[in-house]
Amino acid sequence: MLLSLADYHGVAGMAYEQLRSIDGADEGLIAELRRAYGRAVEGHLRVLWELTRLQPVLDATGVPWAVIKGPAAVERLYEVPGRRSYQDLDLLVEPSGFADVLAALQSYGSSVLDRNWTVLRRDLLGEVHLRLPGGTPLDLHWNLINMNRGRMWIDSREVLARSVTADIGSLAVRVLEREDMLLHHAVHAALSGGDKLLWLKDVERVATVLQPDWPTLVDRARAWGVAAPAGLILARTRDVLDAPIPAAVPRALLGRPAMRLVRVVERISPWELSVGRLTAASHVVSRSISHGPGGAAMWFIRRSLKRLDPREPEASSAFTARGDEVDRQAFIEAVVGSGAHRRAVP
């Protein structure tokens, strides 16, 4: 049970570090956690190797790009790679250069895994999945939010313009600056259900290690339209991990109506018991809170109606073959065109 929970929450490496020196700890459990720790180290080294080869390919396009999550989180926040595992490499590129980067990656030998150009075009999904020549999965983002953006809007040009250079292994690459990094981790956690300890730990690490400017973060979250999901995860991280997040920040981001809603829902459906259950009320609120009360209700109704059709998951999957070259080109053109300036963000 403990092993399965550690695996679900993504904290096997950290659990290993804490439990390995305890007298009387279950040897079988420690051995499994040690293997997970080793896999995290190996995976990180593999991604660093891929990134070393990939950097000149990306730089040659002249398109601004940055590493997000994955190796950036490990190197900047955790220091020891065994503490945090991840499965793929995530990059953010400027939308206006998305077509150029995608073409360069394919010429380099990367394979595009997405096949459902109908859905990508219809929903203007914020990323395309590829596999690099060395076998590492790559999520190529033009927007930090993949789907169901609604009134949320993150201007990738501004995010990349604010990005900073950091050492990732032996490489100097661009990564998100501290307020953008924290908001990205928080919003990603909320839109994914908000029920994994690793997501909260990422937020705690950014708050502790990078010490963001809180007024700037609040202003930016509001400008992006992500105040509520960010506030939800910041409040949860503060409560669970005693993160150095001022109490006023999640209150300001959530607002009283949303805060009351969250409290009521979590009494009925504690988020800790969700463990990936898509129907758990806390999970639904976490994923939909960005849309506001009315929008959240409509989001839930649409999701429920879709689940009534057993064909829907396959039809909506990015990996199901649907659409043609016309849809593919229309999607890419829409992404490139989306780079138009929307609004200034602090």
HELIX and SHEET records of a PDB file:
HELIX    1   1 LEU A    2  HIS A    9  1                                   8    
HELIX    2   2 ALA A   12  LEU A   19  1                                   8    
HELIX    3   3 GLU A   27  THR A   61  1                                  35    
HELIX    4   4 GLY A   70  ALA A   73  1                                   4    
HELIX    5   5 VAL A   74  TYR A   78  3                                   5    
HELIX    6   6 PRO A   81  ARG A   83  5                                   3    
HELIX    7   7 PRO A   95  GLY A   97  5                                   3    
HELIX    8   8 PHE A   98  TYR A  108  1                                  11    
HELIX    9   9 TRP A  117  ASP A  123  1                                   7    
HELIX   10  10 SER A  156  ARG A  162  1                                   7    
HELIX   11  11 ARG A  178  LEU A  191  1                                  14    
HELIX   12  12 LEU A  197  ARG A  205  1                                   9    
HELIX   13  13 VAL A  206  LEU A  210  3                                   5    
HELIX   14  14 TRP A  214  TRP A  224  1                                  11    
HELIX   15  15 ALA A  227  LEU A  241  1                                  15    
HELIX   16  16 ALA A  248  ILE A  268  1                                  21    
HELIX   17  17 TRP A  271  LEU A  273  5                                   3    
HELIX   18  18 ALA A  281  SER A  288  1                                   8    
HELIX   19  19 ILE A  289  HIS A  291  5                                   3    
HELIX   20  20 GLY A  292  ARG A  307  1                                  16    
HELIX   21  21 GLU A  312  SER A  316  1                                   5    
HELIX   22  22 GLU A  325  GLY A  337  1                                  13    
SHEET    1   A 5 TRP A  65  ILE A  68  0                                        
SHEET    2   A 5 LEU A  89  VAL A  93 -1                                        
SHEET    3   A 5 PRO A 137  HIS A 141  1                                        
SHEET    4   A 5 GLU A 127  ARG A 131 -1                                        
SHEET    5   A 5 SER A 111  VAL A 112 -1                                        
SHEET    1   B 2 VAL A 164  ILE A 168  0                                        
SHEET    2   B 2 LEU A 171  VAL A 175 -1                                        
END                                                                             
